[in-house]
Amino acid sequence: MTDLTTDPTTLIADVLTRSYGLTPQRLDQLPIGQGTINYRATCADGDVFVKNYLPGTDLTGEADAIELSALGGQHGVPVAELLRNNAGHLIDASTPYPISVWEWMPGKVVTTALTAGQARGAGNALGLIHTTFAALPASAAPSTQARSWLAVDVAELAATIDRLTDIAEARLATGPVDSFDAVAVRTLAERRQVLDEIPRLLADLPTLTTQVLHGDYSPVNLLFDDDRLRAVIDFRPPDPFFLAYELGRVAFYPNTVATTTDWLATARTLIESYLEANPRAAADDIRACARVALLQLLTSLYGVKQHYLKPGLFQDALDEFWLHRHRAARILLDHQAATDALLHELTARR
């Protein structure tokens, strides 16, 4: 429990009272989120979720993301309802700790593999999101994010791997040592050995659809009550990117691929559900989604990079995620024929 007599919670609690008409009795920081500080506020009339934006956050972009959440909700996507402040604002920025306030939703995020029921719910909701957001004017805009993603600098990536390896090896030699250092040295060496796969995978990609997406669609932003999807949370500001990226990221989610033997069946279930909700998705986008997911894993050092250069709010979780991502990349590399066959089968049936 957070003591309401200390900052910043004092200011946040005061805003909840003054600007939202709520009476917070306690404010508990939640061990989730890397880009915001999140709280559960227990109030006299029920609980609410409070998202505190970090300094330097683009609040205009975050307000746009809130509008995307509401739009998704209007088209059948299960979402949490935002509570506007007394002035009608989406985000209250009256203190140095800007916040948005949301209804408290039942359910929890899944940090293990998705069940078949959860995969169906996740696929259906993503299909609804993509169908709905495809019609937005911003979806027709050029995607600077896509151009940057396709122009990956393999030499620079290798140099970053070497830098991180040097830091980990120095810690092993002179201290202070933590249990992650030896694992980091091994996995970084393994990653460096497969960097030559990146140009081949990029060359094999067809022209892919870009549009406004959820922006961070993964199980950590899905609240499940058993197999029922209760809410899609944490939409990101509208920034067109590859549809195949967002589909592949969740269909071949690292935690599922790295920890189960039936990850291909889970991917099948999710993508089938996705196609029912978004039947107009281009075949090339579907067929390429596993390779796009693989490329993202191979070109990203997310987790291990934070460990050595800028630790996250919950670095232990990022360390574990790096290990899942690294193992998933190896598995997807070794099973490209199987994923290609699955995706061609799913598109051929339409």
C-alpha positions in Angstrom: 0.0 0.0 0.0 1.2 3.5 -0.9 1.1 6.1 1.9 -1.1 9.0 0.7 0.9 11.4 2.8 3.9 11.2 0.5 4.4 12.6 -3.1 3.5 11.9 -5.8 0.6 10.0 -4.5 -0.6 12.9 -2.4 -1.1 15.0 -5.6 -2.6 12.1 -7.5 -5.1 11.4 -4.7 -5.9 15.1 -4.5 -6.6 15.2 -8.3 -8.9 12.2 -7.9 -10.9 14.0 -5.3 -10.8 17.5 -6.8 -11.1 16.7 -10.5 -12.9 13.4 -10.6 -15.2 13.6 -7.6 -13.7 10.4 -6.2 -12.8 9.6 -2.7 -9.6 7.5 -2.7 -9.1 5.4 0.4 -5.8 3.9 -0.8 -3.6 3.9 -3.8 -1.6 0.8 -4.6 1.1 0.9 -7.3 0.8 -2.1 -9.6 3.9 -4.1 -10.8 3.0 -3.6 -14.5 3.9 -1.3 -17.3 7.3 0.0 -18.4 6.2 3.4 -19.8 3.8 4.6 -17.1 3.4 4.2 -13.4 0.1 2.5 -12.7 -2.1 2.4 -9.7 -5.2 0.8 -8.4 -7.2 3.4 -6.5 -9.7 2.0 -4.0 -12.5 4.5 -3.7 -15.7 4.7 -1.8 -17.7 4.0 -4.9 -15.5 1.3 -6.3 -12.0 0.9 -7.7 -10.4 2.7 -10.7 -7.2 2.3 -12.7 -4.9 5.3 -12.7 -2.2 5.7 -15.3 0.5 8.2 -14.4 2.4 9.4 -17.4 6.2 9.9 -17.1 8.0 13.2 -17.6 8.4 14.0 -21.3 5.4 11.9 -22.4 3.6 13.2 -25.5 0.2 13.8 -23.8 -1.4 14.9 -27.1 -0.4 11.5 -28.6 -1.7 9.7 -25.5 -5.0 11.5 -25.8 -5.2 10.3 -29.4 -4.5 6.8 -28.2 -7.4 7.1 -25.7 -9.7 8.1 -28.6 -8.6 4.9 -30.5 -9.5 2.8 -27.5 -13.0 4.4 -27.4 -13.4 3.8 -31.2 -12.5 0.2 -30.8 -15.1 -0.1 -28.1 -17.7 1.3 -30.4 -17.0 -1.5 -32.8 -17.2 -4.5 -30.5 -13.7 -4.5 -29.0 -13.8 -5.1 -25.2 -12.2 -2.0 -23.7 -12.1 -0.2 -20.4 -14.1 3.0 -20.1 -12.2 6.2 -19.6 -13.4 8.6 -16.9 -13.0 12.2 -18.0 -12.2 14.8 -15.3 -14.7 17.5 -14.3 -13.5 19.7 -17.2 -14.1 17.0 -19.7 -10.4 16.3 -20.4 -9.2 12.9 -21.3 -5.9 13.4 -19.3 -5.7 15.6 -16.2 -2.4 17.6 -16.4 -3.1 20.0 -13.6 -0.1 18.7 -11.6 3.4 17.5 -12.5 2.0 14.0 -12.5 -0.5 13.8 -15.4 -3.0 11.0 -15.1 -5.8 9.3 -17.0 -8.4 7.4 -15.0 -10.2 4.3 -16.1 -12.9 1.9 -14.9 -11.3 -1.0 -13.1 -11.7 -4.1 -15.2 -11.8 -7.7 -14.0 -9.3 -10.2 -15.3 -5.6 -10.4 -15.4 -2.8 -10.4 -18.0 -1.3 -13.7 -19.2 2.4 -14.0 -18.8 2.5 -17.7 -19.8 1.3 -19.3 -23.0 -2.2 -18.5 -24.3 -4.9 -21.1 -24.1 -7.0 -21.9 -27.2 -9.9 -19.9 -25.8 -7.6 -16.9 -25.1 -6.1 -17.2 -28.6 -9.6 -17.0 -30.1 -10.5 -14.0 -28.1 -7.2 -12.2 -28.9 -7.5 -13.0 -32.6 -11.1 -11.8 -32.8 -10.4 -8.5 -31.0 -7.3 -7.8 -33.2 -9.3 -8.5 -36.3 -12.0 -6.0 -35.2 -9.3 -3.4 -34.4 -7.6 -3.7 -37.8 -10.9 -3.7 -39.7 -12.1 -0.5 -37.8 -8.8 1.4 -37.9 -8.2 0.6 -41.6 -10.8 3.3 -42.4 -9.1 6.0 -40.5 -7.5 8.8 -42.6 -4.2 8.3 -40.7 -4.0 4.7 -42.1 -3.4 6.1 -45.6 -0.4 8.2 -44.5 3.1 7.0 -45.3 4.7 4.9 -42.6 8.0 6.3 -41.4 8.1 3.6 -38.9 7.9 0.9 -41.6 10.7 2.5 -43.6 12.9 2.6 -40.6 12.1 -1.0 -39.7 13.0 -2.2 -43.2 16.3 -0.3 -43.1 17.9 -2.2 -40.2 21.6 -1.7 -39.9 23.0 -5.2 -39.2 26.5 -3.8 -38.5 25.2 -1.4 -36.0 23.2 -4.2 -34.3 26.3 -6.3 -34.1 28.2 -3.4 -32.6 25.5 -3.1 -29.9 25.7 -6.8 -29.2 29.5 -6.5 -28.8 29.1 -3.5 -26.4 26.6 -5.3 -24.2 28.8 -8.4 -24.2 31.8 -6.4 -23.1 29.8 -5.0 -20.2 28.6 -8.4 -19.1 32.0 -10.0 -19.4 33.6 -7.1 -17.4 31.1 -7.7 -14.6 31.9 -11.4 -14.7 35.6 -10.6 -14.5 35.6 -7.9 -11.9 32.1 -7.6 -10.4 29.6 -6.8 -9.3 28.1 -10.0 -10.8 24.5 -11.0 -11.0 23.1 -14.3 -12.2 22.0 -12.7 -15.5 25.6 -11.9 -16.7 26.6 -15.4 -17.8 23.3 -16.0 -19.5 23.6 -12.6 -21.3 27.1 -13.5 -22.6 25.8 -16.8 -24.0 22.6 -15.5 -25.6 24.2 -12.4 -27.1 26.9 -14.7 -28.7 24.1 -16.9 -30.1 22.2 -13.9 -31.4 25.3 -12.5 -33.1 25.8 -15.8 -35.0 22.4 -15.6 -36.7 22.5 -11.9 -37.8 23.3 -13.0 -41.3 19.7 -14.3 -41.5 18.3 -10.8 -41.4 19.1 -9.7 -45.0 17.6 -12.9 -46.4 14.4 -12.6 -44.4 14.0 -9.0 -45.4 14.5 -9.8 -49.1 11.8 -12.4 -48.9 9.1 -10.1 -47.7 6.4 -9.0 -50.1 4.9 -5.5 -50.1 3.0 -5.3 -46.8 0.0 -3.3 -45.7 0.5 -0.4 -43.3 -2.3 1.1 -41.3 -3.1 2.4 -37.8 -2.8 -0.4 -35.3 -3.3 -0.9 -31.6 0.4 -0.3 -31.4 1.3 -2.6 -28.6 -1.0 -5.6 -29.0 0.3 -8.5 -26.9 -1.0 -10.6 -23.9 0.4 -8.1 -21.4 -2.2 -5.6 -22.7 -5.1 -8.1 -22.7 -7.1 -8.8 -19.6 -8.5 -12.3 -19.4 -11.0 -13.8 -17.0 -10.2 -17.5 -17.6 -10.7 -17.8 -21.4 -12.9 -14.7 -21.7 -11.2 -11.5 -23.0 -12.5 -8.7 -20.7 -10.5 -5.8 -22.0 -7.9 -4.7 -24.5 -5.8 -1.9 -22.8 -3.0 0.5 -23.5 -3.6 1.5 -27.1 -0.8 3.6 -28.5 -1.0 6.8 -30.5 -2.0 6.4 -34.2 1.2 5.7 -36.2 0.8 3.4 -39.3 2.9 0.3 -39.3 2.7 -3.2 -40.7 -0.5 -5.1 -40.1 1.6 -8.3 -40.4 3.8 -7.1 -37.5 1.0 -6.8 -35.0 -0.7 -10.1 -36.1 2.6 -12.0 -36.0 3.7 -10.6 -32.7 0.6 -12.0 -30.9 0.1 -15.2 -33.0 3.7 -16.2 -32.4 4.1 -14.6 -29.0 7.5 -15.4 -27.5 6.1 -16.7 -24.2 3.9 -19.2 -26.1 6.6 -20.2 -28.7 9.3 -20.6 -26.1 7.4 -22.5 -23.4 5.0 -24.9 -25.3 5.2 -27.5 -27.9 1.8 -26.7 -29.5 2.5 -23.1 -30.3 1.7 -23.7 -34.0 -1.8 -24.9 -33.0 -2.2 -21.7 -30.9 -1.1 -19.6 -33.8 -3.6 -21.4 -36.1 -6.5 -20.8 -33.6 -5.6 -17.1 -33.2 -5.2 -16.4 -36.9 -8.4 -18.2 -37.9 -10.3 -16.1 -35.4 -8.6 -13.0 -36.7 -9.6 -13.7 -40.3 -13.2 -14.2 -39.2 -13.2 -10.6 -37.9 -11.0 -9.2 -40.7 -11.7 -11.2 -43.8 -10.3 -8.5 -46.1 -6.8 -8.9 -44.7 -4.4 -9.3 -47.7 -3.1 -12.8 -48.1 0.5 -11.5 -48.3 0.1 -9.9 -44.9 -1.1 -13.2 -43.4 1.6 -15.3 -45.1 4.4 -13.0 -44.0 3.3 -12.5 -40.4 5.6 -15.2 -38.9 8.6 -13.9 -40.8 7.9 -10.4 -39.7 7.6 -11.6 -36.1 10.9 -13.5 -36.5 12.6 -10.4 -37.9 11.4 -8.3 -35.0 12.9 -10.8 -32.6 16.2 -11.0 -34.4 16.7 -7.2 -34.7 15.5 -6.3 -31.2 17.7 -6.5 -28.0 14.8 -5.5 -25.8 15.3 -6.6 -22.3 19.1 -7.3 -22.3 19.8 -3.8 -23.6 17.8 -2.3 -20.8 19.6 -4.5 -18.3 23.0 -3.0 -19.1 22.2 0.5 -20.4 19.0 1.7 -18.9 17.1 -0.6 -16.5 13.4 -0.6 -16.8 10.8 -0.1 -14.0 10.5 -3.9 -13.6 13.8 -5.2 -15.0 13.5 -8.8 -13.7 10.5 -9.2 -16.0 12.4 -7.7 -18.9 15.3 -10.1 -18.3 12.9 -13.1 -18.4 11.2 -11.6 -21.5 14.6 -11.4 -23.3 15.2 -15.0 -22.7 11.8 -16.0 -24.0 12.3 -13.8 -27.1 15.7 -15.2 -27.7 14.5 -18.8 -27.5 11.4 -18.0 -29.6 13.7 -16.5 -32.3 15.7 -19.8 -32.5 12.5 -21.9 -32.7 11.0 -19.8 -35.4 14.2 -19.9 -37.4 14.2 -23.7 -37.2 10.5 -24.0 -38.1 10.2 -21.6 -41.0 8.9 -24.3 -43.3 6.2 -25.3 -40.8 5.0 -21.7 -40.2 5.0 -21.0 -44.0 2.9 -24.1 -44.6 0.4 -23.1 -41.9 0.0 -19.6 -43.2 -0.4 -20.7 -46.8 -3.0 -23.2 -45.8 -5.0 -20.5 -43.9 -5.0 -18.1 -46.8 -5.7 -20.8 -49.4 -8.9 -21.7 -47.6 -10.5 -18.2 -48.1 
